[in-house]
Amino acid sequence: MAQSTSIPLEGLLNLVGTLDDSEGDDTSRERLRDYLQRSVTDIGILRDYAETCLRTSGP
């Protein structure tokens, strides 16, 4: 059974880049979505990301 991998949201966003409305197949938004689909297998990790986003304003 695969184990969930969790990295801090700030580190994850630094890896994928600025989340915006850019078009294309290799956008930051698509890289984030791909990471979440492949790596997050525990709902608690996703909940932690969501809570962090709600408490943190964008640039």
WOGI-V672242 format. One record per residue. SS is DSSP state (alpha for helix, beta for strand, coil for the rest). BURIAL is 1 if it has 24 or more other ideal C-beta (glycine too) atoms within 12 Angstrom, else 0. Layout:
# WOGI-V672242
ss=SS burial=BURIAL
ss=SS burial=BURIAL
This chain:
# WOGI-V672242
ss=coil burial=0
ss=coil burial=0
ss=coil burial=0
ss=coil burial=0
ss=coil burial=0
ss=coil burial=0
ss=coil burial=0
ss=coil burial=0
ss=alpha burial=1
ss=alpha burial=0
ss=alpha burial=0
ss=alpha burial=1
ss=alpha burial=1
ss=alpha burial=0
ss=alpha burial=0
ss=alpha burial=1
ss=coil burial=0
ss=coil burial=0
ss=coil burial=0
ss=coil burial=0
ss=coil burial=0
ss=coil burial=0
ss=coil burial=0
ss=coil burial=0
ss=coil burial=0
ss=coil burial=0
ss=coil burial=0
ss=alpha burial=0
ss=alpha burial=0
ss=alpha burial=0
ss=alpha burial=1
ss=alpha burial=1
ss=alpha burial=0
ss=alpha burial=0
ss=alpha burial=1
ss=alpha burial=1
ss=alpha burial=0
ss=alpha burial=0
ss=alpha burial=0
ss=coil burial=1
ss=coil burial=0
ss=coil burial=0
ss=alpha burial=0
ss=alpha burial=0
ss=alpha burial=0
ss=alpha burial=0
ss=alpha burial=0
ss=alpha burial=0
ss=alpha burial=1
ss=alpha burial=0
ss=alpha burial=0
ss=alpha burial=0
ss=alpha burial=0
ss=alpha burial=0
ss=alpha burial=0
ss=coil burial=0
ss=coil burial=0
ss=coil burial=0
ss=coil burial=0
